[in-house]
Amino acid sequence: MLFHTFLHIPGVGDRIEQMLWRNRIFTWDDFLESPLSQRLVGRRYRTMVKYIERSKQHQDNVYFFKKLLPSRELWRLFHHFRERAACLDIESIYVNSSHQVTVIGLYGQNQMKSFVNGQNIEDFKDEIARYDLLITYNGVCFDLPVLRQQFKMSFPHVHVDLRFFLKRLGYTGGLKGIEREFGIIRPDEVKGLSGYDAVLLWKKYQKGNQQALSTLLQYNTHDTQNLYYLMARSYELMFRRIFAGHDHSFTLGPEETTIACLPTCRQS
């Protein structure tokens, strides 16, 4: 999707991008090579050529595009930068008028890592620094503010909050309900558990119940890993939506279709 994007160029909005696509100018190279480009965009032509050439030079720099793209369009970066993307989900308890993080789940590069308060949670800062793109569900309102407050850290990453991205596709409500709409079935051990249960499990662990911690980590793992599948599916759905009706010569190829469902993400 990145190479089909023109919205990051100053002065280019949805109308111009859609006009280019209608005229079969689907990629940056199409724009540079098409004899129609200058006539279609008029005085914007030189600026667009300049930014396309800069985009090609910086095509592996996610922060170049973060500065230029509207925040609601950052989802377009997912496929190209998926090897540097991580899904993030936290569990917490409310203590003394503030949230205290109990578990942080981080899934990226086909690896799931769990950080537990009182064990290895301080390692989270080094691990998150390995990634450039974060995927959360309601992370704008909850996960990131809580982490900023507790760990006094910043998140310069590109951030895609699936709560708002999925809403554009017509999916609303809590994460578990949306998972069911996508056919995701959690294992019996954690099926039906909620954030409230996560609090109770942590309290049991604090009293010495190791099985409670194991269940909590399993619950958080599904919260975290399932975000990757939802990101891949919603990326595909939005890709198809915005190109619906265009007489395009390309299709959503294997490299941009849904990434295989994770082992923990069973479908009905």
Secondary structure, DSSP 8 states (H G I E B T S, - for coil): -GGG--TTSTT--HHHHHHHHHTT--SHHHHHH-TTHHHHHGGGHHHHHHHHHHHHHTTT-HHHHHHHS-GGGGGGGTTTTGGGEEEEEEEEEEETTEEEEEEEEEEETTEEEEEETTTTGGGHHHHHTT-SEEEESSTTTTHHHHHHHHH-----SEEEEHHHHHHHTT--S-HHHHHHHTTEE--TTTTT--HHHHHHHHHHHHTT-HHHHHHHHHHHHHHHHHHHHHHHHHHHHHHHHHHTT---S----GGGS-----TT-EE-
